[in-house]
Amino acid sequence: MKYPKLHEDVYVPTSWYIGHGRDDVCGGLAQIIKIKDDEKGGINSIFVYTTEHPNVGYNWSSLMVQQEKLEKEFGTKRAYPDPDYGSGEVGGY
């Protein structure tokens, strides 16, 4: 598996959150802006953060196995934030 690169485009899935709708995102191509290595319980994981969804880290190895499927689903469409501020969150966000 290749290591992610800053500013590289990668496909991300659509994500809807019931408890924090401000983080909802429509999937598609997204640009990597941060890469974080994380070790828990002796297992090393890589997380990537994107311009289009900066508050959520995607597990790189999980994301890589989805790329072909996501490319077929989204083609050249870019991911974009789609916040839902009416999802019952405290403080309106």
C-alpha positions as CSV (number, residue, x, y, z in Angstrom):
1,M,0.0,0.0,0.0
2,K,1.4,3.4,-0.9
3,Y,1.8,6.1,1.7
4,P,-0.5,9.2,1.2
5,K,1.0,12.5,0.0
6,L,-0.1,16.0,1.0
7,H,-2.2,17.7,-1.6
8,E,-3.0,14.4,-3.3
9,D,-6.6,13.8,-4.3
10,V,-8.3,10.8,-2.9
11,Y,-11.9,9.6,-3.0
12,V,-13.9,9.9,0.3
13,P,-17.4,8.4,0.9
14,T,-20.5,10.4,1.7
15,S,-20.9,10.7,5.5
16,W,-24.0,11.7,7.4
17,Y,-23.9,12.1,11.2
18,I,-27.0,12.1,13.4
19,G,-25.3,13.7,16.4
20,H,-23.1,16.2,14.7
21,G,-24.6,17.1,11.3
22,R,-22.2,20.0,10.9
23,D,-19.7,17.3,9.8
24,D,-21.9,15.9,7.0
25,V,-20.1,15.6,3.6
26,C,-21.1,14.5,0.1
27,G,-18.4,12.1,-1.2
28,G,-16.1,12.5,-4.1
29,L,-12.6,13.6,-4.7
30,A,-10.9,15.4,-1.8
31,Q,-7.5,16.9,-1.3
32,I,-5.3,15.6,1.6
33,I,-4.2,18.5,3.8
34,K,-2.9,16.5,6.9
35,I,-1.5,13.1,7.5
36,K,-1.3,11.7,11.0
37,D,0.4,8.5,12.1
38,D,-1.4,7.0,15.1
39,E,-0.3,4.0,17.2
40,K,-2.8,2.3,19.5
41,G,-2.4,-1.1,21.1
42,G,0.7,-1.8,19.0
43,I,-1.1,-1.2,15.8
44,N,0.1,1.7,13.6
45,S,-2.6,3.4,11.5
46,I,-2.4,6.4,9.1
47,F,-5.2,8.9,9.1
48,V,-5.7,11.6,6.4
49,Y,-7.7,14.8,6.7
50,T,-9.0,16.6,3.7
51,T,-9.9,20.2,2.7
52,E,-13.5,19.2,2.1
53,H,-13.8,17.4,5.5
54,P,-11.1,18.8,7.7
55,N,-12.6,17.7,11.1
56,V,-12.7,14.0,10.3
57,G,-9.7,11.7,9.9
58,Y,-10.0,8.8,7.4
59,N,-8.2,5.6,8.1
60,W,-5.9,5.4,5.1
61,S,-5.9,1.6,4.8
62,S,-9.7,1.4,4.9
63,L,-10.0,4.3,2.4
64,M,-7.6,2.7,0.0
65,V,-9.7,-0.5,-0.4
66,Q,-12.7,1.7,-1.3
67,Q,-11.0,3.8,-4.0
68,E,-12.2,1.7,-7.1
69,K,-15.8,1.6,-5.9
70,L,-15.8,5.3,-5.0
71,E,-14.3,6.3,-8.3
72,K,-17.1,4.4,-10.1
73,E,-19.7,6.2,-7.9
74,F,-18.3,9.7,-8.1
75,G,-16.2,9.9,-11.2
76,T,-14.8,13.5,-11.4
77,K,-17.2,15.0,-8.8
78,R,-15.5,16.8,-5.9
79,A,-16.5,16.1,-2.3
80,Y,-18.1,19.0,-0.5
81,P,-19.4,19.9,3.0
82,D,-23.1,19.5,3.4
83,P,-23.8,20.6,7.0
84,D,-27.1,19.9,8.7
85,Y,-27.5,22.4,11.5
86,G,-31.0,21.2,12.2
87,S,-30.1,17.8,13.4
88,G,-30.9,18.5,17.1
89,E,-27.4,19.4,18.0
90,V,-26.9,21.6,21.1
91,G,-25.9,25.1,20.2
92,G,-27.1,24.8,16.6
93,Y,-24.0,23.2,15.3
